[in-house]
């Protein structure tokens, strides 16, 4: 499995992407990244850490760190070779883009 180092926490633990998971000290804590603006506790997060842009489970990430995490998570996923799977992935991406743009 490929390991990508992200940063050390204030208490010295390593935040890494190991395979398809974001890990703290080698223990998986998340398998996806969420924007703080979409998080249920966004006010508390931004009050505590104003430069927080993304969350991976309990781990707060800046925009640069989240970009590295997203890239590492995408590399861990196998590329689809089945035409039906490719069409499904494309459909999900288009729908997500339309939702963000406010198109229903």
Phi and psi restraints in degrees (value plus and minus 20) as a CYANA .aco file:
   2 UNK   PHI    -102.0   -62.0
   2 UNK   PSI     116.8   156.8
   3 UNK   PHI    -136.2   -96.2
   3 UNK   PSI     110.3   150.3
   4 UNK   PHI    -141.6  -101.6
   4 UNK   PSI      98.7   138.7
   5 UNK   PHI     -96.5   -56.5
   5 UNK   PSI     113.6   153.6
   6 UNK   PHI    -124.6   -84.6
   6 UNK   PSI     -77.4   -37.4
   7 UNK   PHI    -192.2  -152.2
   7 UNK   PSI     153.1   193.1
   8 UNK   PHI    -120.6   -80.6
   8 UNK   PSI     122.5   162.5
   9 UNK   PHI     -95.8   -55.8
   9 UNK   PSI     152.0   192.0
  10 UNK   PHI     -81.8   -41.8
  10 UNK   PSI     -49.0    -9.0
  11 UNK   PHI    -114.4   -74.4
  11 UNK   PSI      -8.0    32.0
  12 UNK   PHI      73.2   113.2
  12 UNK   PSI     -16.9    23.1
  13 UNK   PHI    -102.2   -62.2
  13 UNK   PSI     129.1   169.1
  14 UNK   PHI    -107.2   -67.2
  14 UNK   PSI     114.3   154.3
  15 UNK   PHI    -124.8   -84.8
  15 UNK   PSI      99.2   139.2
  16 UNK   PHI    -158.0  -118.0
  16 UNK   PSI     140.5   180.5
  17 UNK   PHI    -126.0   -86.0
  17 UNK   PSI      96.7   136.7
  18 UNK   PHI    -136.9   -96.9
  18 UNK   PSI      90.7   130.7
  19 UNK   PHI      41.8    81.8
  19 UNK   PSI    -150.2  -110.2
  20 UNK   PHI    -112.2   -72.2
  20 UNK   PSI      -1.7    38.3
  21 UNK   PHI    -148.5  -108.5
  21 UNK   PSI     126.0   166.0
  22 UNK   PHI    -106.8   -66.8
  22 UNK   PSI     106.5   146.5
  23 UNK   PHI    -144.1  -104.1
  23 UNK   PSI     127.4   167.4
  24 UNK   PHI    -137.9   -97.9
  24 UNK   PSI      99.2   139.2
  25 UNK   PHI      34.3    74.3
  25 UNK   PSI      18.5    58.5
  26 UNK   PHI      61.9   101.9
  26 UNK   PSI     -21.0    19.0
  27 UNK   PHI    -123.7   -83.7
  27 UNK   PSI     106.3   146.3
  28 UNK   PHI     -83.9   -43.9
  28 UNK   PSI     114.5   154.5
  29 UNK   PHI    -143.4  -103.4
  29 UNK   PSI     -38.3     1.7
  30 UNK   PHI    -181.2  -141.2
  30 UNK   PSI     138.2   178.2
  31 UNK   PHI    -144.7  -104.7
  31 UNK   PSI     -10.3    29.7
  32 UNK   PHI    -174.1  -134.1
  32 UNK   PSI     146.3   186.3
  33 UNK   PHI    -136.0   -96.0
  33 UNK   PSI     117.0   157.0
  34 UNK   PHI    -142.7  -102.7
  34 UNK   PSI     119.1   159.1
  35 UNK   PHI     -90.2   -50.2
  35 UNK   PSI     123.5   163.5
  36 UNK   PHI     -82.3   -42.3
  36 UNK   PSI     -54.6   -14.6
  37 UNK   PHI     -83.0   -43.0
  37 UNK   PSI     -42.1    -2.1
  38 UNK   PHI    -118.3   -78.3
  38 UNK   PSI     -23.5    16.5
  39 UNK   PHI     -98.5   -58.5
  39 UNK   PSI     121.8   161.8
  40 UNK   PHI     -82.3   -42.3
  40 UNK   PSI     -47.5    -7.5
  41 UNK   PHI    -127.9   -87.9
  41 UNK   PSI      17.6    57.6
  42 UNK   PHI     -82.2   -42.2
  42 UNK   PSI     -56.1   -16.1
  43 UNK   PHI     -83.3   -43.3
  43 UNK   PSI     -65.3   -25.3
  44 UNK   PHI     -86.0   -46.0
  44 UNK   PSI     -59.5   -19.5
  45 UNK   PHI     -84.7   -44.7
  45 UNK   PSI     -69.2   -29.2
  46 UNK   PHI     -89.2   -49.2
  46 UNK   PSI     -49.3    -9.3
  47 UNK   PHI     -86.9   -46.9
  47 UNK   PSI     -60.7   -20.7
  48 UNK   PHI     -98.4   -58.4
  48 UNK   PSI     -65.2   -25.2
  49 UNK   PHI    -149.4  -109.4
  49 UNK   PSI      71.2   111.2
  50 UNK   PHI     -83.5   -43.5
  50 UNK   PSI     -43.5    -3.5
  51 UNK   PHI    -111.3   -71.3
  51 UNK   PSI     -12.9    27.1
  52 UNK   PHI     -90.0   -50.0
  52 UNK   PSI     113.6   153.6
  53 UNK   PHI    -139.6   -99.6
  53 UNK   PSI     -51.5   -11.5
  54 UNK   PHI    -160.6  -120.6
  54 UNK   PSI     139.5   179.5
  55 UNK   PHI    -147.8  -107.8
  55 UNK   PSI     120.4   160.4
  56 UNK   PHI    -145.5  -105.5
  56 UNK   PSI      70.6   110.6
  57 UNK   PHI      45.0    85.0
  57 UNK   PSI    -146.2  -106.2
  58 UNK   PHI    -106.8   -66.8
  58 UNK   PSI     -19.0    21.0
  59 UNK   PHI    -112.0   -72.0
  59 UNK   PSI     105.3   145.3
  60 UNK   PHI    -108.6   -68.6
  60 UNK   PSI     113.9   153.9
  61 UNK   PHI    -146.4  -106.4
  61 UNK   PSI     124.2   164.2
  62 UNK   PHI     -98.8   -58.8
  62 UNK   PSI     153.0   193.0
  63 UNK   PHI     -82.3   -42.3
  63 UNK   PSI     -59.6   -19.6
  64 UNK   PHI     -86.5   -46.5
  64 UNK   PSI     -64.2   -24.2
  65 UNK   PHI     -84.3   -44.3
  65 UNK   PSI     -60.6   -20.6
  66 UNK   PHI     -84.1   -44.1
  66 UNK   PSI     -55.4   -15.4
  67 UNK   PHI     -82.7   -42.7
  67 UNK   PSI     -63.3   -23.3
  68 UNK   PHI     -85.0   -45.0
  68 UNK   PSI     -62.6   -22.6
  69 UNK   PHI     -82.5   -42.5
  69 UNK   PSI     -66.4   -26.4
  70 UNK   PHI     -80.3   -40.3
  70 UNK   PSI     -62.7   -22.7
  71 UNK   PHI     -82.3   -42.3
  71 UNK   PSI     -62.8   -22.8
  72 UNK   PHI     -87.4   -47.4
  72 UNK   PSI     -58.4   -18.4
  73 UNK   PHI     -86.5   -46.5
  73 UNK   PSI     -57.9   -17.9
  74 UNK   PHI     -86.9   -46.9
  74 UNK   PSI     -57.4   -17.4
  75 UNK   PHI     -87.0   -47.0
  75 UNK   PSI     -48.3    -8.3
  76 UNK   PHI     -94.8   -54.8
  76 UNK   PSI     -43.6    -3.6
  77 UNK   PHI    -101.5   -61.5
  77 UNK   PSI     116.1   156.1
  78 UNK   PHI     -90.6   -50.6
  78 UNK   PSI     123.6   163.6
  79 UNK   PHI     -93.6   -53.6
  79 UNK   PSI     115.9   155.9
  80 UNK   PHI     -91.6   -51.6
  80 UNK   PSI     121.3   161.3
  81 UNK   PHI    -135.7   -95.7
  81 UNK   PSI     -34.6     5.4
  82 UNK   PHI     -98.4   -58.4
  82 UNK   PSI     108.3   148.3
  83 UNK   PHI     -77.4   -37.4
  83 UNK   PSI     -54.8   -14.8
  84 UNK   PHI     -86.1   -46.1
  84 UNK   PSI     -61.7   -21.7
  85 UNK   PHI     -86.2   -46.2
  85 UNK   PSI     -57.7   -17.7
  86 UNK   PHI     -84.7   -44.7
  86 UNK   PSI     -65.2   -25.2
  87 UNK   PHI     -83.0   -43.0
  87 UNK   PSI     -59.0   -19.0
  88 UNK   PHI     -84.2   -44.2
  88 UNK   PSI     -63.7   -23.7
  89 UNK   PHI     -84.3   -44.3
  89 UNK   PSI     -61.2   -21.2
  90 UNK   PHI     -84.6   -44.6
  90 UNK   PSI     -61.7   -21.7
  91 UNK   PHI     -81.9   -41.9
  91 UNK   PSI     -63.2   -23.2
  92 UNK   PHI     -82.9   -42.9
  92 UNK   PSI     -61.0   -21.0
  93 UNK   PHI     -85.5   -45.5
  93 UNK   PSI     -62.5   -22.5
  94 UNK   PHI     -85.6   -45.6
  94 UNK   PSI     -62.2   -22.2
  95 UNK   PHI     -83.9   -43.9
  95 UNK   PSI     -60.6   -20.6
  96 UNK   PHI     -84.7   -44.7
  96 UNK   PSI     -61.9   -21.9
  97 UNK   PHI     -83.1   -43.1
  97 UNK   PSI     -61.9   -21.9
  98 UNK   PHI     -86.5   -46.5
  98 UNK   PSI     -58.3   -18.3
  99 UNK   PHI     -82.5   -42.5
  99 UNK   PSI     -62.8   -22.8
 100 UNK   PHI     -85.4   -45.4
 100 UNK   PSI     -51.9   -11.9
 101 UNK   PHI    -102.7   -62.7
 101 UNK   PSI     -25.8    14.2
 102 UNK   PHI      67.3   107.3
 102 UNK   PSI      -7.0    33.0
 103 UNK   PHI    -111.9   -71.9
 103 UNK   PSI     108.0   148.0
